[in-house]
Amino acid sequence: MEAQHGNVKASIIQAAGRLFVDRGYHSTTIRDICAEAGVNLAAVNYHFGDKKSLYVAVINHYKDNAFKKFPLDHGIREGDSPPSKITSFVYAMVLRMFDKDSELPFGKLLVRELIEPTGELDHLIRDIFRPSFLKLSSLVREILGETATDQTVFLCSMSIVGQCLHFRHSPRLISRLNKKKRFSSKDIQSLADHISRFSLAALENYVPPKSTSPKG
């Protein structure tokens, strides 16, 4: 019986995930999810309570899968040089966003939440974005040096994240520019390599802006 309940719960999560990505949270109904999962309406209430609780469960499910497969320290070894650490971090971030092996890439859920916030964005920032960003910022500071200001570290870190988000957010624009409908696994590896190389070249040659005093 427990195994059967587990299968039903997993089917609901997978069906809800597909619909939340394709239609968004607000345009997806419990009835739609149950039809997609092949379960009765009472199943969602029994396993999750309501649509919002199901949505949170879906996000947490795929978040846990993504970070289990590609954790923050994925590929980073003790004694690695700062550039190697940045490269490993970028690879993990890009692969979490574009993972082709998952039944539902985690990045698509994040994109939907950023475009159409449901109220879970603050929780995502607290649990996912902030820890990840703080880790990246510490790696950026290793390259820029301790004399770099917090603002400089923040902007440089955001520039790295921004590249990843742009490629994840803008598939239609990118497909029209390079005439490719989707990224292959090889394309994703090349993208991660490009972002890390481009970012390292910028960081290693970064010239901080000169401070200016207000005229008085």
N, C-alpha and C positions, 0 to 999 in steps of 0.2 A: 504493500500500500504506500509506504514512504517513497519507494522508487517511482511509483506512478504519480504521486503528488509532485515529486521533483521534476519529472518529465513535463507535466502540465505547466509548472511554474517556469521552467526553462523555455517552453514553447511560447508562453505569453511574453516573456522578456524579449525573445528574439523577434517576435511579430511586432511588438510595440516599438522596438528599436528601429526596425525597418520603416514603420509608418511615421515615427517621430522625425526621422531623417528626411523622408520623402515629402511629408506634408506639413511638418511642424507640429508642435505640441497642441496649439490652440485649434488646429483644423482636424485633429485626430480624435475620434470618439472611442469610448469604451466598446461600443458595438462594432466599430471598424476593427479594433484590436482582436476582439473575440472571434470575429469572422476570419481574420487573417490567421489566427492561431488554431482555429477549429475547435474552440471550447465554448461552453455556455457562458452567459453573462455573469452568473454567480461566481465563476471561477476567479475573476479579477478581484471581486470584493473579498472572497475567501482568502486569497493569497496575499493581497496587497492593500486592501481597504478602499482605495479610490485612485483616480487617474494620476493625481499629483504624486502620491506615494509610489505608484508604479513607475512614473517618470524618474523619480529619484533612484529607485532600484535599478532601472535600466542604466542610468549614468554611472552609478557605483559599480555595477557589474562590468561594464566595458572599461571603466577607469582602472579597476583592479586588474583586469586582463592585460590592458596595455602596459601598465607599470610593472606588472610581474614579468612580462616579456622584455620590456625595454625600460628598466629602472633608471633613476636619475644618474646613477654612477655606472651605467651600462658601458662596458669596455674601458673604463678608467681604472688604471692600476696604480698602486703606490709607487712613487718614484717616476711616474710619467712626467714629461715636460709640460709646461703650461699649454703650448700649441697642441700637443697630443690630447690633452684633457678637453680642450675646446672642440677638437675634431670629433672625439668620442661623444661628447655631449650633443653636438649638432646632429650626428648620425642618429642617436637615440630619439631626439626630438622629432626629426623628420620621419623616421620609421614609425613612431607612435601615430603621427598624423596620417600617414599614407599606407599603413600596413596592409598588404594585399592578402595575407594569410588569414586574417580574422574574418568571421562571417559578417561583421559590421565594424569597419574601421572607427576607432574612437574619435579621430579627428573630425568626422562628419557631425557627430553629436555636438562637439564643442562649437563648430561653426554655426550650427543651428541655434545654439543657446546665445551666442554672441550677436547673431542677427535678430533673433526674436526672443529676447530675455523672458524667462518665466518666473523669475524670483530666485532661481537657483544659482544665478551668476555669482552672487556674493559668496556662496558656499564653494563654488568652483574656484574662485580666486583664492579663498582661504586654504582650501585643501589641495589644490593642484597648481594653479598659476604662481602663487606667491612662493611656495617652496622651490619650484622649478626655477623661477626667476632669481631668487636669492642664490641658488647654486650657480647659475650661469654668471651672475654678477661677481661672485667670488673668483670664478675662473678668469673673467675679464680683468679683474683687478690684479691678478697674478701677472698678466702680460703688461698692463699699463703701468704698474708699479704703485707703491703705497702713496706716492705724492699726488696721484690722480684724485680729483674731487669726486664726491658722491654723485654730483650731477653728470660729470663726464662718464663715470662708470654706468650710471643709469641709462644715458642716451646711447652709449655703445652697445649695451646689452639689449636695449629695445630695438636697435637696428638689426641685430642678429635675429631676434624673435620675429621682427617685422618681415624679414625675407621669407621665413618659413610660413608665416600666416598668409602672406601674399599668394604664394603658390598654392596653398590649401584653399584660400578664399576665392580665387579667380580662375577656376578651371576653364570657364567658357572663353574668357579673354585670352588666356594663354593658348588654348587649343586653336583659336583663330589666328593667333600670331605665328605659331610654329606648325600649324596644320596637323596637329596630333589630337585625336579625340580623348586620349587618356594616357596617363603615365604608366609605362611598363615597370617591372621590378628593376630593370637595368636603368631606366630613366630616373627612378627614385634614388638609386645609389649615386648616380651622376649628379643629381640635384643636391644631395647631402654633401658630396665632395666639393661641388662648386661653392655652396654657401659657406662651408668651413674654410676653404682656401681664400675666398673673397674677403671674409670677415677677418681672418688672420692677417692678410696683407694690410687691411685697413688698420687693425689694432697695432701691429708692429711698426707702422709708419705714422701713427696718429700724432698730430701736433695739437696740443690743447689750445683753445682760443685765448688770446691775451685778454686779461681782465681790463675793463675800462672803468674809470671813475666818472660818476655823473658830474656834468658841468654845473658849476654853481657860481 
